[in-house]
Amino acid sequence: MLVLIQRVASASVDVQGERVGAIGPGLLALVGVEPGDGEAEVARMSERLLGYRAFADDAGRMNRSLADCGGGLLLVSQFTLAADTSGGMRPGFSTAAAPAEAERVFDRLVAICREKHAPGVETGRFGAHMTVSLVNDGPVTFLLRAGGRP
């Protein structure tokens, strides 16, 4: 499982002109599910999403997590993150989980994050063509992995 997180002042997701998810300050997380991702990867990634220190403390150092600051979390499925881009000029998607498997894993990640993060978790719409808008704060962007490739 790969998750690209961006610290944001705000972020939102629209599908066919309808706003389906939005947050104020917090993290936008683009989630790529790989074949074989399961409960262990979901548990590890939920811990990392909520505990990763991407927010500044009073001294300006990145010592605070989403859980510490109570920001929003916007989870957006993005199978292209798991693409094989190692050769040629066109991505391959055999390294991404099949849609049914990916949706099951993504939904489980959403459920765990919602259970553990009372300030709120929003999502896009799995499998839809989405328009994602964000105001990046920093910019601060990290690629997190749970299992799978190094």
C-alpha positions in Angstrom: 0.0 0.0 0.0 1.2 3.4 -1.0 -0.2 6.6 0.3 0.9 10.1 -0.8 0.0 12.6 1.9 0.0 16.3 1.6 -0.5 18.7 4.5 -3.3 21.1 3.4 -5.0 24.2 4.5 -8.1 22.8 2.8 -8.9 20.1 0.2 -12.0 18.8 -1.5 -13.2 16.2 -4.0 -16.0 16.7 -6.6 -17.6 14.0 -8.8 -19.6 15.3 -11.8 -19.9 18.7 -10.2 -21.0 17.4 -6.8 -18.9 17.9 -3.7 -18.4 14.5 -2.1 -15.7 15.2 0.4 -14.0 18.3 1.9 -11.8 19.2 4.8 -10.2 22.3 6.3 -6.6 22.0 7.7 -5.3 18.5 7.8 -4.1 15.8 5.4 -5.1 14.9 1.9 -4.1 11.2 1.4 -4.0 9.6 -2.1 -4.2 5.9 -1.6 -2.8 3.2 -3.9 -3.6 -0.4 -3.1 -1.2 -3.1 -4.3 -2.0 -6.9 -4.8 -1.8 -8.7 -1.5 -2.5 -5.7 0.7 -4.6 -6.9 3.6 -5.4 -6.3 7.2 -1.8 -5.9 8.4 -1.1 -3.2 5.8 -4.4 -1.4 6.5 -3.6 -1.4 10.3 -0.1 -0.1 9.7 -1.2 2.6 7.3 -4.0 3.8 9.6 -1.4 4.2 12.4 0.9 6.1 10.1 -1.8 8.4 8.7 -3.0 9.4 12.1 0.4 9.4 13.8 2.8 10.7 11.2 4.4 14.0 12.4 3.8 16.4 9.5 2.6 19.4 11.5 4.6 22.1 13.3 4.9 22.4 17.0 5.3 25.8 18.8 9.0 25.8 17.8 8.2 25.3 14.1 9.4 21.7 14.0 7.4 18.8 12.5 6.6 17.1 15.8 2.8 17.0 15.7 0.6 14.4 14.1 -2.9 14.6 12.7 -4.2 13.0 15.9 -2.3 15.7 17.9 -3.7 18.7 16.0 -7.2 17.3 15.3 -7.2 18.2 11.6 -9.3 16.6 8.9 -8.3 13.6 6.8 -9.4 13.3 3.2 -8.8 9.8 1.7 -8.9 9.5 -2.0 -8.4 6.1 -3.9 -5.8 6.5 -6.6 -4.8 3.3 -8.4 -2.2 5.1 -10.5 0.0 5.5 -7.5 0.7 1.7 -7.7 1.6 1.9 -11.4 4.8 0.4 -12.8 6.7 3.3 -14.2 10.0 1.7 -14.5 10.3 1.5 -18.3 9.0 3.1 -21.4 6.7 6.1 -21.7 3.5 4.5 -20.6 2.6 3.2 -17.1 1.6 -0.4 -16.5 -1.1 -1.3 -13.9 -0.3 -5.0 -13.2 1.3 -3.7 -9.9 -2.0 -2.2 -8.7 -4.6 -4.4 -7.0 -7.7 -5.4 -9.0 -10.6 -3.0 -8.5 -12.7 -5.3 -6.2 -9.7 -6.1 -4.0 -8.6 -2.4 -3.9 -12.1 -1.2 -3.0 -12.3 -3.7 -0.1 -8.9 -2.7 1.2 -9.6 1.0 0.8 -13.0 0.7 2.5 -11.4 -1.0 5.4 -8.8 1.8 5.7 -11.6 4.4 5.7 -13.5 2.4 8.4 -10.5 2.2 10.7 -9.5 5.8 10.3 -13.1 6.9 11.0 -13.1 4.7 14.1 -9.9 6.2 15.4 -10.1 9.8 14.3 -13.1 11.6 15.8 -12.3 15.0 14.1 -13.5 13.5 10.9 -12.6 11.5 7.8 -13.9 12.4 4.3 -13.5 10.4 1.1 -13.8 10.7 -2.6 -15.8 8.1 -4.5 -14.0 4.9 -5.3 -13.6 4.3 -9.1 -15.1 7.6 -10.1 -13.4 10.3 -12.1 -12.7 12.9 -9.4 -11.6 16.5 -9.4 -9.4 17.0 -6.4 -8.7 20.5 -5.2 -6.2 21.5 -2.5 -4.4 24.3 -0.9 -1.0 22.7 0.0 0.4 24.0 3.3 4.2 24.2 3.1 4.3 22.5 0.7 4.7 19.3 2.8 4.3 16.0 0.9 5.4 12.5 1.9 5.1 9.0 0.3 4.2 6.4 3.0 4.5 2.7 2.4 3.0 -0.2 4.3 4.2 -3.6 3.2 4.8 -4.4 -0.5 7.8 -2.8 -2.2 10.6 -1.1 -0.3 
